[in-house]
Amino acid sequence: MKIPKRELMILTGQLCPYCNEWTELRESGEIYDKDFGLLYMCPKCGAYAGVHRGTINGKGSVANKELRDARKRAHLYFDAIWQKGLSSRTQAYKWLSLQLEIPVEITHIGMFTVERCEKVIRICKERYGKFMPK
């Protein structure tokens, strides 16, 4: 699947989906008390996303507090699938890709919207309810 260039730049943290501004690479110490490496940050609204250590590859789209919180909740439920041994991590992502009807290449919670994160939680609870966090 070919992803349009603008969408790819948003998904990888280089373009802010809120302001349509180019993001800047910053030190995570500007936000956190501890250094977690680089992050992409929107100079206009302050939305940010982490960068894979040793690279300038964003872990996903920049996010405001609401979206960061939604992604944390989605990870809590989704990660329980493979962390509890119900599936391998790779298989869990393939399953999630099929459930969301999106290519596995963009099946990353760091690329999801609030709405998609809520859907992840819902489908994880439906499929693996008794194994999900309370």
Stockholm file with secondary structure:
# STOCKHOLM 1.0

chainA/1-134         MKIPKRELMILTGQLCPYCNEWTELRESGEIYDKDFGLLYMCPKCGAYAGVHRGTINGKGSVANKELRDARKRAHLYFDAIWQKGLSSRTQAYKWLSLQLEIPVEITHIGMFTVERCEKVIRICKERYGKFMPK
#=GR chainA/1-134 SS CCCCHHHHHHHTTSBCTTTCCBCEEEEGGGTSSSCCCEEEECTTTCCEEEBCTTSCCBSSCCBCHHHHHHHHHHHHHHHHHHHTTSSCHHHHHHHHHHHHTSCGGGCCGGGCCHHHHHHHHHHHHHHHGGGSCC
#=GC SS_cons         CCCCHHHHHHHTTSBCTTTCCBCEEEEGGGTSSSCCCEEEECTTTCCEEEBCTTSCCBSSCCBCHHHHHHHHHHHHHHHHHHHTTSSCHHHHHHHHHHHHTSCGGGCCGGGCCHHHHHHHHHHHHHHHGGGSCC
//
